[in-house]
């Protein structure tokens, strides 16, 4: 990815903006989400922003691969060219 492509991605998806996408992969540290306009840059959903089960606040509900999700951009990760979101 070029510097110009990364700059354009940050302008299109500024911190605080809403995004929608599809879960591509689930990892122990986060969830990779495909968002139109950010491929191949990538979006990582931070697990700290995951929903809790209403019956047991200690249980985190993870979305499944292929599931549609929405989130809020919380960070542009300059070191790896990814956008971090918290799922909503």
C-alpha positions in Angstrom: 0.0 0.0 0.0 1.3 3.4 -0.9 1.4 6.4 1.4 -1.3 8.1 -0.7 -3.6 5.0 -0.4 -3.2 5.0 3.4 -3.9 8.7 3.6 -7.0 8.3 1.4 -8.3 5.4 3.6 -7.8 7.6 6.8 -9.8 10.4 5.2 -12.6 8.1 4.1 -12.8 6.4 7.5 -11.8 9.0 10.1 -11.7 8.2 13.8 -15.3 8.2 15.2 -16.9 7.2 11.9 -19.3 4.2 11.6 -18.3 1.3 9.4 -20.1 -1.9 8.3 -18.4 -5.1 7.1 -18.2 -8.9 7.2 -16.1 -11.0 9.6 -13.3 -12.6 7.6 -11.3 -14.3 10.4 -11.4 -14.6 14.2 -8.1 -14.6 16.1 -7.3 -14.6 19.8 -6.4 -10.9 19.8 -9.1 -9.6 17.6 -11.5 -10.1 14.6 -10.6 -9.2 11.0 -13.4 -7.5 9.2 -13.7 -6.8 5.5 -15.0 -3.3 4.9 -15.7 -2.0 1.4 -13.2 0.7 0.6 -10.6 -0.6 3.0 -9.6 -3.8 1.3 -6.7 -4.7 1.2 -5.8 -2.5 4.2 -7.8 -4.5 6.7 -9.8 -3.7 9.7 -9.3 -5.3 13.2 -12.1 -5.3 15.7 -10.6 -5.0 19.2 -12.0 -7.7 21.5 -12.2 -5.1 24.3 -15.2 -3.7 22.4 -17.1 -7.0 22.2 -20.7 -7.5 23.4 -21.3 -9.4 26.7 -24.0 -12.0 27.1 -27.0 -10.4 29.0 -27.3 -13.5 31.2 -23.6 -13.7 32.2 -21.5 -10.5 32.0 -18.3 -12.5 31.9 -19.2 -14.2 28.6 -18.2 -12.4 25.5 -20.2 -13.0 22.3 -17.9 -13.4 19.3 -19.3 -12.9 15.8 -18.8 -15.8 13.4 -17.0 -15.8 10.1 -19.3 -14.4 7.4 -21.4 -12.5 9.9 -22.2 -8.8 9.2 -21.0 -6.4 11.9 -20.9 -2.7 12.5 -18.4 -0.6 14.4 -16.8 2.7 15.2 -13.3 3.6 14.0 -11.2 4.1 17.1 -7.7 4.2 15.7 -5.6 4.2 12.6 -2.7 1.8 13.3 0.2 3.5 11.5 2.7 0.7 12.2 0.7 -1.9 10.2 -1.7 0.1 8.1 -4.9 -1.3 9.7 -8.0 0.4 11.0 -9.1 -0.6 14.5 -12.8 -0.6 15.3 -15.0 -1.3 18.4 -18.0 -3.3 17.4 -21.4 -1.9 18.1 
